[in-house]
């Protein structure tokens, strides 16, 4: 059982390999085939036919299983039940827009071979300014010989059925026309008889009417002659009456003319007088008009001056408001600047006090550095003297240790000089570091402790070891002093000046005791 759903001739763009595309009018038929077997099955038959070429046949049968694969491949969002109607809607859109110059929906039939045979892709394409969107693409197959024969046999049977229906319709039409023709001929004969009868009646009536009209015309002529004679007599009488009346009216008009001439003279005199007065009034009017124009120009100038004055007043008022606002802003700025000056003065005074205290600390530190430098120089000289006197009695190893000791003392003196330069730079603008400020205090205390340790050890070996420890400690302190220059902190500590002198006395006393 087949149910035809769509059957129309549509314009299709045909494309073959190595051939130019062309437009062809092809018939698209869609049928729904129902098979009443053990399992009810529905197949959708799509057929592409050319009415001019009977051997052109492409068809496609889509079952529910085939539709599922087609749905997955082309991303369709509908089921098999609604697919035929949606496909028919797309074809109707193509049919409605195929007559326009730039259709939106197009039908494409594409074949990979140079001749339209085998497999062909039938697609519905929507065109826009961005891209061509392919809504649906069906792979049609050219009909086999058996399908072509079945199609031609179906076409032949449908044509035969149409021919029989047309023959029956023509026979029926011929019987109706023959019946109408006989009826028309009978009516025509009746109408001709009636026409002859009416023609004879018309001739008799026209003859009788012409005779009667001639008699009436003769009577009317006689009446006209009588009326003419009567009217001539009446016109003569009226002419005489009118002549007498005209004579009387002429006399009256002549008398009237004399009166009018006298009145005309008077009026001409009055006219001349009025013209002279009119001229005088015109001169006055011209002067008044000129004066009026002059006054109007003055009014316009005064209005313009008034408008300019108004604008100037508005601008001056706006300028005054701006100046008032600016004065208020400037007053506030002056107040803010006065407060800022007070704060700046306070900060400046505090900075000045701090600068004075820093200068005093720098001077005291410089004095202490000088004392420390003199102490270190005297210690180094005494140690060098002790080393030279001791070289005669000790072995080569002690000579080497004493030379190393002298070198380390010289390095310590050099580092102390460097620390002095650092303190001078701090006095110029930078604050002294914590290590640099506390170093002169720590050095005498530590030296004092080391001398006590040396006093407790009698042998020369322990004395050299103590000297090495002292020199290494001095190097370490000097290195820390150089590193601490990068992190200054204003720590002010009182340095006892009596440590260096006491240390010197004890070291000299110990050296004399050893000698």
Beta strands, then each sheet from edge to edge (+ up, - down):
strand 1: 2-15
strand 2: 22-35
strand 3: 41-49
strand 4: 57-62
strand 5: 105-111
strand 6: 119-127
strand 7: 132-142
sheet 1: 1+ 2- 3+ 4- 7+ 6- 5+ 1+
end
